[in-house]
Amino acid sequence: MKIIYQGQTHEFQDGMNALDMLKQLDAQLYKEAVAVRVNGQVRSLPEAVPDGAQLEFLTFADPDGQRVLRHTASHVLAQAVKRLFPQAKLAIGPAIDNGFYYDFDVETPFTPEDLQGIEKEMQRIIKKNERLQRFELPREEARRLMEEKGEPYKVELIDDLPEGETISFYTQGDFTDLCAGPHLPSTGKVKAFKLTSIAGAYWRGSEKNKMLSRIYGTAFDTKEALAEHLARIEEAKKRDHRKLGRQLDLFDIMDEG
């Protein structure tokens, strides 16, 4: 089969995926890539590539690469929560600007102490470097799988998908989630993350629905970049506090001399 990369045509064995191709094309980029654009569509690196496709490999420097890494971090979060809180029901867990979140239906809302334990479990999952494997199912089989796992919110999402829509899942170790992807090749590529806050969120944003417990987090490609981001957030909080203090006349700034 043939693919086009950086304007040049390359030949590979039939059935090879983008990750294996990249290993031959660029050993350094192979270590840094998080996803691939196949004919302009962002996909997971281990997915098969059609003959004649044009490939563009993405690192964390690309906004789409950032979303892929953070989306995978949300799945690691969900896997950790299900291990520590088996009765938790999964809702949704997307990547967002500068981070990610996941909504859970739990009897008791999460606490800051819970976040510490969840982070430790996430680190264990990341250390195991479990592969993320994609598979598809027909609608009824997909519904049955989520019903057997006791995930009513996932069943509702499946029911709302249009007829003919591809229904895909991603599995990592003992965890499977309904998801369109794309994702990192393995959990070990989530190198630097932090769970940042907890909030309440209505299912599907409607106050008519149940209030869920949302965990926010962020993830970066290096620990240094994560530390810089968290430092900027703390500085912004301090500035906002000083500004609010002046607005409420909580204190005066006195001129000296």
HELIX and SHEET records of a PDB file:
HELIX    1   1 ALA A   18  LEU A   25  1                                   8    
HELIX    2   2 ALA A   27  GLU A   32  1                                   6    
HELIX    3   3 PRO A   63  LEU A   84  1                                  22    
HELIX    4   4 PRO A  112  LYS A  128  1                                  17    
HELIX    5   5 ARG A  139  GLU A  148  1                                  10    
HELIX    6   6 PRO A  152  ASP A  160  1                                   9    
HELIX    7   7 THR A  187  LYS A  189  5                                   3    
HELIX    8   8 TRP A  203  GLY A  205  5                                   3    
HELIX    9   9 LYS A  223  GLN A  247  1                                  25    
SHEET    1   A 5 GLN A   8  GLU A  11  0                                        
SHEET    2   A 5 LYS A   2  TYR A   5 -1                                        
SHEET    3   A 5 GLN A  54  LEU A  58  1                                        
SHEET    4   A 5 ALA A  35  VAL A  38 -1                                        
SHEET    5   A 5 GLN A  41  ARG A  43 -1                                        
SHEET    1   B 3 LYS A  89  LEU A  90  0                                        
SHEET    2   B 3 GLY A  99  ASP A 105 -1                                        
SHEET    3   B 3 ALA A  95  ILE A  96 -1                                        
SHEET    1   C 4 LYS A  89  LEU A  90  0                                        
SHEET    2   C 4 GLY A  99  ASP A 105 -1                                        
SHEET    3   C 4 MET A 211  PHE A 220 -1                                        
SHEET    4   C 4 ALA A 192  TYR A 202 -1                                        
SHEET    1   D 3 GLN A 133  GLU A 136  0                                        
SHEET    2   D 3 SER A 168  GLN A 172 -1                                        
SHEET    3   D 3 PHE A 175  LEU A 178 -1                                        
END                                                                             
